[in-house]
Amino acid sequence: MSDPNITQQTEAQVKVTASPLRCITGAVISGGMCFAVYSLMIAIATNFATKPIHSVNPLVVKISSAVRTLVVGVFALGSGVFGIVAVGLLALGVQLLVQKLTKHKGNQN
């Protein structure tokens, strides 16, 4: 039932601490993803705007309008989440950098 390899792997895991470089790298990656998703959202919204719905059935018009709104909304949500994560990681990196600098100044005095 209990495999010794599994317990060895869980014991061998090392806790990785946050560093300013890791935070800034993550912020750059998240910011790039935010920009990519935002650009894709703008392209999709422009595509939807240039191609109107060709139907006289009001139910079809309402459903397709709702689907278009949901698609653009999902991409806007993704862009917003990646943007907030980028700002948070950047702020954490700055905070860790300031803590590291003040710690070194405190040790010198």
C-alpha positions as CSV (number, residue, x, y, z in Angstrom):
1,M,0.0,0.0,0.0
2,S,2.6,2.6,1.0
3,D,5.3,2.9,-1.6
4,P,8.7,4.0,-0.1
5,N,9.5,6.0,-3.2
6,I,6.5,8.2,-2.7
7,T,7.4,9.0,0.9
8,Q,11.0,9.7,-0.1
9,Q,9.9,12.2,-2.8
10,T,7.7,14.1,-0.4
11,E,10.4,14.3,2.2
12,A,13.0,15.4,-0.4
13,Q,11.0,18.4,-1.5
14,V,12.7,21.7,-0.7
15,K,10.7,24.7,0.2
16,V,11.5,27.5,-2.3
17,T,11.5,31.0,-0.9
18,A,10.5,34.1,-2.8
19,S,13.2,36.3,-4.1
20,P,13.1,39.6,-5.9
21,L,14.4,38.1,-9.1
22,R,11.8,35.3,-9.1
23,C,9.0,37.8,-8.4
24,I,10.1,40.2,-11.2
25,T,10.5,37.2,-13.6
26,G,7.0,36.1,-12.8
27,A,5.7,39.6,-13.2
28,V,7.2,39.9,-16.6
29,I,5.8,36.5,-17.7
30,S,2.4,37.4,-16.3
31,G,2.5,40.9,-17.9
32,G,3.3,39.3,-21.3
33,M,0.4,36.9,-20.9
34,C,-1.8,39.8,-20.0
35,F,-0.8,41.7,-23.1
36,A,-1.3,38.6,-25.3
37,V,-4.7,37.9,-24.0
38,Y,-5.7,41.5,-24.2
39,S,-4.5,41.7,-27.8
40,L,-6.5,38.5,-28.6
41,M,-9.6,40.0,-26.9
42,I,-9.3,43.1,-29.0
43,A,-8.9,41.0,-32.2
44,I,-12.0,38.9,-31.3
45,A,-14.1,42.0,-30.4
46,T,-13.1,43.7,-33.7
47,N,-13.9,40.5,-35.6
48,F,-17.3,40.3,-34.0
49,A,-18.0,44.0,-34.7
50,T,-17.2,43.7,-38.4
51,K,-19.3,40.6,-38.9
52,P,-22.9,41.3,-37.9
53,I,-25.5,38.6,-37.2
54,H,-27.5,37.7,-40.3
55,S,-30.8,36.5,-39.0
56,V,-34.4,37.7,-38.6
57,N,-35.1,35.3,-35.7
58,P,-35.0,37.4,-32.4
59,L,-34.0,34.3,-30.4
60,V,-31.0,33.7,-32.6
61,V,-29.9,37.3,-32.4
62,K,-30.2,37.3,-28.6
63,I,-28.4,34.0,-28.1
64,S,-25.6,34.9,-30.5
65,S,-25.2,38.3,-28.9
66,A,-25.0,36.7,-25.5
67,V,-22.4,34.2,-26.7
68,R,-20.3,37.0,-28.2
69,T,-20.5,38.9,-25.0
70,L,-19.5,35.9,-23.0
71,V,-16.5,35.2,-25.2
72,V,-15.2,38.7,-25.0
73,G,-15.9,38.8,-21.3
74,V,-13.9,35.6,-20.6
75,F,-10.9,37.0,-22.4
76,A,-11.3,40.4,-20.6
77,L,-11.4,38.5,-17.3
78,G,-8.3,36.5,-18.2
79,S,-6.5,39.7,-19.2
80,G,-7.5,41.4,-15.9
81,V,-6.4,38.4,-13.8
82,F,-3.0,38.3,-15.5
83,G,-2.6,42.0,-15.1
84,I,-3.4,42.0,-11.4
85,V,-1.0,39.1,-10.8
86,A,1.7,41.0,-12.6
87,V,1.2,44.1,-10.5
88,G,1.1,42.0,-7.3
89,L,4.3,40.1,-8.2
90,L,6.0,43.3,-9.1
91,A,5.0,44.9,-5.7
92,L,6.1,41.8,-3.9
93,G,9.5,41.9,-5.6
94,V,9.9,45.6,-4.7
95,Q,8.9,44.8,-1.1
96,L,11.4,42.0,-0.8
97,L,14.1,44.1,-2.3
98,V,13.5,46.9,0.1
99,Q,13.4,44.5,3.0
100,K,16.7,43.0,1.9
101,L,18.3,46.4,1.6
102,T,17.1,47.7,5.0
103,K,18.2,44.4,6.6
104,H,21.8,44.9,5.2
105,K,21.8,48.5,6.4
106,G,20.6,47.4,9.9
107,N,23.4,44.8,10.1
108,Q,26.1,47.3,9.1
109,N,25.2,49.7,12.0
